[in-house]
Amino acid sequence: MQVPAVATPVSGYLNLDLVPASLTLERVEVELAGVLDAQFILSDKLETVKDDYDLIVIDTPPSLNVIVSNALTAADKLIIPVQADIYSFKGMATLAQRVKAIQRRSNPRLSNCGIVLNRYNPALT
């Protein structure tokens, strides 16, 4: 899979680059379906630039697809934003299983830094 160099400096911020999502990301799931060790692609790509940055933040969609597996395999630390509702908390068990599997099989250095609650609505509690 060919990945273009797309890091763009953010205007007005010194030493800050951004790699925005694009429509190309929609095809990634399909393209990676038959790729051996697909969960290592992002990690391998970041290996070539990680020394250029103090910090790399990877923001993923709230799902457990190959894109998220790539991010978990490439990451050192994990921060989990969670909506303050029952469905999000039920999904945490599935996420915890996935994180343990990633730690066991492809990224033993991944550590969970914690959970950040968002979209809290006191009327629903």
C-alpha positions in Angstrom: 0.0 0.0 0.0 1.5 3.3 -1.1 1.1 6.1 1.5 1.9 9.6 0.3 3.8 12.1 2.4 0.9 14.3 3.6 2.1 16.0 6.8 1.3 19.6 6.5 2.6 22.4 8.8 -0.2 24.1 10.7 -0.2 27.9 10.0 0.4 29.9 13.1 1.9 27.1 15.2 5.6 26.4 15.3 6.7 22.8 14.9 3.1 21.4 14.5 2.2 19.2 11.5 -1.2 17.7 10.7 -2.1 14.7 8.7 -5.8 15.0 8.1 -8.2 12.2 7.3 -9.4 12.1 3.7 -11.7 10.0 1.5 -8.7 7.7 0.9 -9.2 6.5 4.4 -12.5 4.9 3.4 -10.7 2.5 1.1 -8.1 1.4 3.7 -10.4 -1.2 5.3 -10.9 -2.9 2.0 -7.3 -2.6 0.8 -6.0 -4.1 4.0 -8.3 -7.1 4.1 -5.9 -9.4 2.5 -2.6 -7.9 3.6 -0.3 -10.0 5.8 0.4 -8.2 9.1 -1.9 -5.3 8.2 -2.0 -4.1 11.8 1.7 -3.1 11.5 1.4 -0.7 8.5 0.9 2.5 10.4 3.6 1.5 12.9 6.1 0.9 10.1 5.3 4.2 8.4 5.6 6.1 11.7 9.0 4.5 12.3 10.5 6.5 9.5 9.4 9.9 11.0 9.1 9.4 14.7 12.5 11.0 15.5 11.2 14.2 13.8 8.5 14.7 16.5 8.3 14.9 20.3 4.7 13.6 20.2 2.5 12.0 17.7 -1.2 11.9 18.4 -3.4 9.4 16.5 -7.1 10.1 16.6 -9.3 7.2 15.5 -13.0 6.6 15.0 -15.0 5.0 17.8 -14.9 1.5 16.3 -12.8 -1.6 16.4 -11.7 -1.9 12.8 -8.3 -2.4 11.1 -7.6 1.4 11.3 -8.0 1.3 15.1 -5.9 -1.9 15.3 -3.1 -0.1 13.3 -3.3 2.9 15.7 -3.1 0.6 18.8 -0.2 -1.3 17.3 1.6 2.0 16.6 0.9 3.8 19.9 2.9 3.8 23.1 0.1 5.3 25.2 -3.7 5.1 25.0 -6.3 7.7 26.2 -9.9 6.6 25.8 -12.5 9.3 25.3 -15.9 7.9 26.4 -19.4 9.4 26.2 -21.1 9.3 29.6 -23.8 6.8 28.6 -24.5 3.2 29.1 -23.7 2.1 25.5 -20.3 3.6 25.7 -19.6 1.9 29.0 -20.8 -1.5 27.5 -18.4 -1.0 24.6 -15.5 -0.5 27.0 -15.4 -4.3 27.8 -14.9 -5.1 24.1 -12.3 -2.4 23.7 -10.4 -3.7 26.8 -10.3 -7.2 25.2 -8.9 -5.7 22.0 -6.3 -3.7 23.8 -5.2 -6.8 25.8 -4.9 -8.8 22.5 -2.9 -6.0 20.9 -0.6 -5.8 23.9 -0.1 -9.6 23.9 0.4 -10.1 20.1 1.7 -7.0 18.5 2.4 -4.1 20.9 3.6 -5.0 24.4 4.6 -1.4 25.1 1.0 -0.1 24.8 -0.2 1.3 28.1 -3.5 2.8 29.0 -3.2 6.4 30.5 -6.9 6.6 31.3 -10.4 7.4 30.3 -11.7 10.9 29.6 -15.5 11.4 30.0 -17.1 13.6 27.4 -20.7 14.7 26.5 -21.8 14.4 30.1 -25.5 15.2 30.5 -26.6 15.3 34.1 -30.3 15.0 33.1 -29.6 11.5 31.8 -27.9 10.2 35.0 
